[in-house]
Amino acid sequence: MFKVIFASTILIASSASAGEIVWRSPVTGVLPHVSDSLATEPEPEREAPTGLGVTYPALSVSGGKSFSFSPSGLNGGGYEFSASGLPAGLILSQDGRLAGVLMVAGMYSFEVIVRRGGDFERVSVSIVVV
């Protein structure tokens, strides 16, 4: 019973407010460090696109028929291509060519990331399937 009352008294007498962590030492009392919140990792800085001038044309294709198209604005070699959110049935080749067969009518939008040396660019691509 005495332990419960003692623990309650310590909690009531604490100067910590909600969300504040106060470190206490059993020997000397309050330690000099006070934290307002839990430690978090800083968010990494995002790279800014540098603009390589690569583009993909807006495209309208027939559903169920194969198609292929390449980017424009390539100047020489050394480009690397990757994509996020490619629709099922579409592939991106190493030279940036998009090819495949889209079966379902609608509008498909995704992003191709083009890198060359230390430069890169995010290119939005839209394909309408009719």
Number of C-alpha atoms within 10 A of each C-alpha: 5 7 8 8 9 11 11 12 11 10 10 10 9 11 11 14 9 8 10 13 15 16 13 14 8 7 6 7 9 12 11 8 9 13 11 12 10 8 7 6 5 6 6 6 6 6 8 10 14 12 13 18 13 18 18 18 13 10 12 13 16 15 16 15 11 14 14 13 14 15 14 12 10 15 10 6 8 10 17 15 18 15 16 10 10 17 14 11 12 15 16 18 13 11 14 23 14 18 16 17 19 23 15 14 13 12 12 15 13 14 16 22 17 22 19 13 8 6 14 21 20 20 19 15 16 15 17 17 19 14
